[in-house]
Each structure stands twice: as C-alpha cells, then as structure tokens.
Amino acid sequence: MRVRALMLAVVCLTAVVQSGCATLGALTPSPPGLGDLVSVATTLGSAVTPIGREEEIEIGRSIAAGVAGNYGIVRDERMTRYICLVGEAVAAKSDRPDLLYHFAVLDTDIINAFSCPGGYVFVTRGTLGIIESEAELAAVLAHEISHVAHKDIINEIEKQQFFQAGNKVAGTLLHSDPALLNAATSFGTGLLFKGFSRADEYRADEFALTYVAAAGYDPAALLTFLEKLKDGSAVSDGGVKLLFATHPQIDGRISNVRTLMSKMPEQQRTGKLLAPRYIENVRSRTGLP
Amino acid sequence: MRRRITTLVFLAAFLWVWSPEVFASPVITIDLPEAYLLEGPGAGYRILCKITRDEPLILLSWEGDWFRVRRPNGTVGWLSRVTLSPEDSARYPGTGGKPEPVVSTPGKTKSSGGGFLDSIRTGFKGNPDNTLTASAGGRGIITETDSGVYARDYWAVEYMESIIISDDELNRFIVSGGLRP
C-alpha cells in the first residue's frame, strides 16, 4: 500500500513538475530584439521598475568603458589621485554626496570633460593643459558631477521607447538582458558625445558654482576657465571645435555664469585658487609650462 | 526488503526524470538574428563577441537564466535565457545543471585566464615607477554601434575604481588647502 501511495505521489509530482516546465516554456517571452523589449517588460508586469542606483552604476560603468576605450586613460597614480581628491572635495558638497565617484584623465589633447551615470568622471589631458589652478579643475569637475547628481543621462535613457513598458521603465530587466544594457549604453554614449541639452548645461554650470563655493574654492574659476575657451589662442582648433560640439555656445555660458555669480552672497564669491598645488600635482608632471 | 527495492527503483526513476541533464541536447541556437556572448553569467560581464542565429552552440552548463556555451571556433561564454527559443528555454529549466566552476571576477571584468584577453591587458604601459604613461592600444572588446565602432576598456574603469580616497586623506587634503570641511 505504501509503495502504491509512493508511486502515486511520484507520478503526481512528476506531472506537476512537467506541467510547470511547460507553463514556463509557454510564458517565456519571445526572445527580444530591441523592438520587442516592450513586450518582455509587459510580460514581467510588476517586476518592471525605474532605473535604480545599481542599474545606474551598471550603465555608467559600461559607458565609462566606452569613453576610456575611445581615448585611453593616463595611468599616473599620483596625478589621478590628486584629481580624485579635488573631485571628492567637490562631490561631498553636491546633491549626491553618498555616491562613490571615480575620476580619470583621458589621454587626448582635445579640450573636454565627460561624466557617466553612477559617478564616472573624465577630464582630458588637453583640458588639464589649459587649467591653471585647483579651483579651475574643481569647477570643471563640479560641472560634470552636476550631470551625474541630476542623472541627466539616466533621465534621457528612461524616456526612450526601448526602455519603457506602458508608463513604467524596465530598470530591473538590465540584470537579465544584455541587449537592454547594451541599448542603454549605446544611447548614453551617443548622448555623451553629442552633448547634453542647453538647459542641462546651464543647470550644470549653476550647480557647479554652488558646489565649488561650498567646498571653499573661488567660484570665479569657472568663469576664468570658460573665458579661456572663448579665447581660441589658448587651445588648438580641434580641441575648441570638439568642445563647442558638445557644449552650448561659450558666450551664453559665460553670460549665464556672470549673472549667477552676481546673485551669490558676498561670502560665497571668495575662496581658494590653489594654483601652486595644481602646478605641483599636474602641470609639472605633464611637462606643461 | 522487496518494498524497499521497489521504493528505491521509483525514487531513482523520479530523479532520472527530474534531472535537467536528461533533456540536455548538446547543441542549441539563439532565436534572435544576433546576440552577445558574455564572459560571465550576468549582464554586467564583458561582451566577448557577437553570435548569430545560424551558429550551433554546444551547451556546457547553465545557471538559472544563464547558459554557458562553446562556439564552433572554441570561444566559451554565457548567453542569457531570453536569447534562446522558447523550446530550448523550457528544455533547460530550474536552477541549472551542474555548471563548471566560474572563475571569481570581483570587478566582473577580469579575464578567466590567458590568451587574447591577457594580451590586451599587457597592451597597457602601466606605471610601476609612477611615471606618466597612458593606456595604449587593444582597449578591450570592439563594439559596433549606430554611432560607429568603439572599444570598451573595462581595465581602465577598474583602474579608476582601484583608486580609493579615505575620509582621513580627504580631510587632510581639505585642511591643507584651507578648504571648507
């Protein structure tokens, strides 16, 4: 009797297991191309969520790998460490001080800086060549940190159709779907090189002033840096062109920063420049005058 | 005694039915025009290469929703379940079949050893004497996108992540510069 009961149990259990597998197969969504990801997300229903912090870092890491792959990075630990210290000092005053930021120098003469979601920030060797003080470096990094803090790239990715299902965003799918991660990476990288919207850039300048001043640097350093960009003699044509391609008109930014600074309280308009420390840690190591 | 033997036989039969390996077909294909083969079982791992629908892949093992396969050219990597046909996906259900040990990759980016990926790593000049050097050539996996071809340099990202600033170091830096804590 026991044996019969056991047999019956085994048969029933096997049937249930196989039924479950069949159901799994039937429910398995059609393998998606990018255009089909919406149906995948719809199938998953409640598992669909916005892009969270973990996913943001995952996307940012992937984009950062693309940026680094495009230019290469300078592997000077002392100089990179110094860039990190300046960046961390500013990031601590940002709207996302709890994020773990990473900084690196891109091995190119062009004048530019990039920020990727999740806290990956790059400044080019060419940019370091025209910067003359730690405060100017802080201003450049603060501008990029603002893009990270306000999730400028993530917000744009979330708007894309390939990442949406109804009114929701397929954040959690990133972990299980490399096609989705690659689509987000590709779009984010494209946006990074094409440039943010004028509104995002102006806002990044505004917050950069705030972060820099709060950290104790002279906020006017952002202005002096932008004015150097306007003065084409300071940089090569290629560098200026690229910068202009990824940032709004310098005249407009300078005017905007001047207006913002005029509204800052007097005590915030003063701060440190720290030019000798910058020269010691950067200019002298790159062989620049 | 006879009952015990009968019970054992049925238990063995049940386990045989239950084992996913029984269903294992050595060859699978993806159900997409193309998909990425990754270095590990997760979307965060490095892309090894792109594979196409008509390429027969030998299934080596699987872990949950990730399948370890070998290409005809010998490349071994991982595929997501969503790239498989519904039939293959249903054929290999559950938590997986006894996968071979996966090399631990804390940063999810290191090569599992030797060969092509290590040769890329040696492309970097490094900085053992703390001099100014730059990464040079062979910067990872070439990826083609709508905006062109570019490489992903995860070693550079690891380098960025390897530089950790402690609170003490940051405080000393802030104080020595006369900045605001």
HADDOCK unambig.tbl for C-alpha pairs under 7 A between the chains (distance, minus, plus):
assign (segid A and resid 3 and name CA) (segid B and resid 3 and name CA) 6.70 0.50 0.50
assign (segid A and resid 3 and name CA) (segid B and resid 7 and name CA) 6.41 0.50 0.50
assign (segid A and resid 7 and name CA) (segid B and resid 10 and name CA) 6.99 0.50 0.50
assign (segid A and resid 10 and name CA) (segid B and resid 14 and name CA) 6.68 0.50 0.50
assign (segid A and resid 21 and name CA) (segid B and resid 90 and name CA) 6.02 0.50 0.50
assign (segid A and resid 21 and name CA) (segid B and resid 93 and name CA) 6.69 0.50 0.50
assign (segid A and resid 22 and name CA) (segid B and resid 90 and name CA) 6.58 0.50 0.50
assign (segid A and resid 24 and name CA) (segid B and resid 90 and name CA) 6.32 0.50 0.50
assign (segid A and resid 25 and name CA) (segid B and resid 86 and name CA) 5.53 0.50 0.50
assign (segid A and resid 25 and name CA) (segid B and resid 87 and name CA) 6.49 0.50 0.50
assign (segid A and resid 25 and name CA) (segid B and resid 89 and name CA) 6.43 0.50 0.50
assign (segid A and resid 25 and name CA) (segid B and resid 90 and name CA) 4.37 0.50 0.50
assign (segid A and resid 28 and name CA) (segid B and resid 86 and name CA) 5.85 0.50 0.50
assign (segid A and resid 30 and name CA) (segid B and resid 86 and name CA) 6.85 0.50 0.50
assign (segid A and resid 31 and name CA) (segid B and resid 31 and name CA) 6.36 0.50 0.50
assign (segid A and resid 31 and name CA) (segid B and resid 32 and name CA) 6.50 0.50 0.50
assign (segid A and resid 31 and name CA) (segid B and resid 82 and name CA) 4.99 0.50 0.50
assign (segid A and resid 31 and name CA) (segid B and resid 83 and name CA) 5.11 0.50 0.50
assign (segid A and resid 31 and name CA) (segid B and resid 84 and name CA) 6.45 0.50 0.50
assign (segid A and resid 31 and name CA) (segid B and resid 85 and name CA) 6.71 0.50 0.50
assign (segid A and resid 33 and name CA) (segid B and resid 32 and name CA) 6.87 0.50 0.50
assign (segid A and resid 58 and name CA) (segid B and resid 44 and name CA) 6.59 0.50 0.50
assign (segid A and resid 64 and name CA) (segid B and resid 157 and name CA) 6.73 0.50 0.50
assign (segid A and resid 65 and name CA) (segid B and resid 152 and name CA) 4.52 0.50 0.50
assign (segid A and resid 65 and name CA) (segid B and resid 153 and name CA) 4.55 0.50 0.50
assign (segid A and resid 65 and name CA) (segid B and resid 154 and name CA) 5.04 0.50 0.50
assign (segid A and resid 65 and name CA) (segid B and resid 156 and name CA) 6.93 0.50 0.50
assign (segid A and resid 65 and name CA) (segid B and resid 157 and name CA) 5.91 0.50 0.50
assign (segid A and resid 66 and name CA) (segid B and resid 150 and name CA) 6.64 0.50 0.50
assign (segid A and resid 66 and name CA) (segid B and resid 151 and name CA) 5.80 0.50 0.50
assign (segid A and resid 66 and name CA) (segid B and resid 152 and name CA) 4.25 0.50 0.50
assign (segid A and resid 66 and name CA) (segid B and resid 153 and name CA) 6.27 0.50 0.50
assign (segid A and resid 68 and name CA) (segid B and resid 152 and name CA) 6.97 0.50 0.50
assign (segid A and resid 68 and name CA) (segid B and resid 153 and name CA) 5.67 0.50 0.50
assign (segid A and resid 68 and name CA) (segid B and resid 156 and name CA) 6.29 0.50 0.50
assign (segid A and resid 69 and name CA) (segid B and resid 139 and name CA) 5.33 0.50 0.50
assign (segid A and resid 69 and name CA) (segid B and resid 150 and name CA) 6.80 0.50 0.50
assign (segid A and resid 69 and name CA) (segid B and resid 151 and name CA) 4.78 0.50 0.50
assign (segid A and resid 69 and name CA) (segid B and resid 152 and name CA) 4.79 0.50 0.50
assign (segid A and resid 69 and name CA) (segid B and resid 153 and name CA) 4.49 0.50 0.50
assign (segid A and resid 70 and name CA) (segid B and resid 150 and name CA) 6.05 0.50 0.50
assign (segid A and resid 70 and name CA) (segid B and resid 151 and name CA) 6.27 0.50 0.50
assign (segid A and resid 72 and name CA) (segid B and resid 134 and name CA) 6.67 0.50 0.50
assign (segid A and resid 72 and name CA) (segid B and resid 135 and name CA) 5.12 0.50 0.50
assign (segid A and resid 72 and name CA) (segid B and resid 136 and name CA) 6.59 0.50 0.50
assign (segid A and resid 73 and name CA) (segid B and resid 134 and name CA) 5.58 0.50 0.50
assign (segid A and resid 73 and name CA) (segid B and resid 135 and name CA) 5.50 0.50 0.50
assign (segid A and resid 73 and name CA) (segid B and resid 156 and name CA) 6.63 0.50 0.50
assign (segid A and resid 74 and name CA) (segid B and resid 132 and name CA) 7.00 0.50 0.50
assign (segid A and resid 74 and name CA) (segid B and resid 133 and name CA) 5.70 0.50 0.50
assign (segid A and resid 74 and name CA) (segid B and resid 134 and name CA) 4.13 0.50 0.50
assign (segid A and resid 74 and name CA) (segid B and resid 135 and name CA) 6.35 0.50 0.50
assign (segid A and resid 75 and name CA) (segid B and resid 126 and name CA) 6.38 0.50 0.50
assign (segid A and resid 75 and name CA) (segid B and resid 127 and name CA) 6.23 0.50 0.50
assign (segid A and resid 75 and name CA) (segid B and resid 132 and name CA) 6.43 0.50 0.50
assign (segid A and resid 75 and name CA) (segid B and resid 133 and name CA) 5.23 0.50 0.50
assign (segid A and resid 75 and name CA) (segid B and resid 134 and name CA) 5.28 0.50 0.50
assign (segid A and resid 75 and name CA) (segid B and resid 135 and name CA) 6.87 0.50 0.50
assign (segid A and resid 76 and name CA) (segid B and resid 127 and name CA) 6.40 0.50 0.50
assign (segid A and resid 76 and name CA) (segid B and resid 130 and name CA) 6.01 0.50 0.50
assign (segid A and resid 76 and name CA) (segid B and resid 131 and name CA) 6.02 0.50 0.50
assign (segid A and resid 76 and name CA) (segid B and resid 132 and name CA) 4.96 0.50 0.50
assign (segid A and resid 76 and name CA) (segid B and resid 133 and name CA) 6.20 0.50 0.50
assign (segid A and resid 77 and name CA) (segid B and resid 130 and name CA) 6.45 0.50 0.50
assign (segid A and resid 81 and name CA) (segid B and resid 163 and name CA) 6.77 0.50 0.50
assign (segid A and resid 85 and name CA) (segid B and resid 170 and name CA) 6.22 0.50 0.50
assign (segid A and resid 102 and name CA) (segid B and resid 160 and name CA) 5.61 0.50 0.50
assign (segid A and resid 102 and name CA) (segid B and resid 161 and name CA) 6.05 0.50 0.50
assign (segid A and resid 103 and name CA) (segid B and resid 160 and name CA) 6.04 0.50 0.50
assign (segid A and resid 104 and name CA) (segid B and resid 160 and name CA) 6.08 0.50 0.50
assign (segid A and resid 107 and name CA) (segid B and resid 134 and name CA) 6.32 0.50 0.50
assign (segid A and resid 174 and name CA) (segid B and resid 43 and name CA) 6.79 0.50 0.50
assign (segid A and resid 175 and name CA) (segid B and resid 42 and name CA) 6.54 0.50 0.50
assign (segid A and resid 175 and name CA) (segid B and resid 43 and name CA) 5.34 0.50 0.50
assign (segid A and resid 176 and name CA) (segid B and resid 42 and name CA) 6.56 0.50 0.50
assign (segid A and resid 176 and name CA) (segid B and resid 43 and name CA) 5.91 0.50 0.50
assign (segid A and resid 176 and name CA) (segid B and resid 80 and name CA) 6.78 0.50 0.50
assign (segid A and resid 177 and name CA) (segid B and resid 43 and name CA) 6.08 0.50 0.50
assign (segid A and resid 177 and name CA) (segid B and resid 80 and name CA) 6.58 0.50 0.50
assign (segid A and resid 178 and name CA) (segid B and resid 43 and name CA) 4.75 0.50 0.50
assign (segid A and resid 186 and name CA) (segid B and resid 145 and name CA) 6.66 0.50 0.50
assign (segid A and resid 190 and name CA) (segid B and resid 147 and name CA) 6.74 0.50 0.50
assign (segid A and resid 214 and name CA) (segid B and resid 180 and name CA) 7.00 0.50 0.50
assign (segid A and resid 215 and name CA) (segid B and resid 179 and name CA) 6.14 0.50 0.50
assign (segid A and resid 215 and name CA) (segid B and resid 180 and name CA) 5.17 0.50 0.50
assign (segid A and resid 216 and name CA) (segid B and resid 179 and name CA) 4.58 0.50 0.50
assign (segid A and resid 216 and name CA) (segid B and resid 180 and name CA) 4.86 0.50 0.50
assign (segid A and resid 217 and name CA) (segid B and resid 179 and name CA) 6.82 0.50 0.50
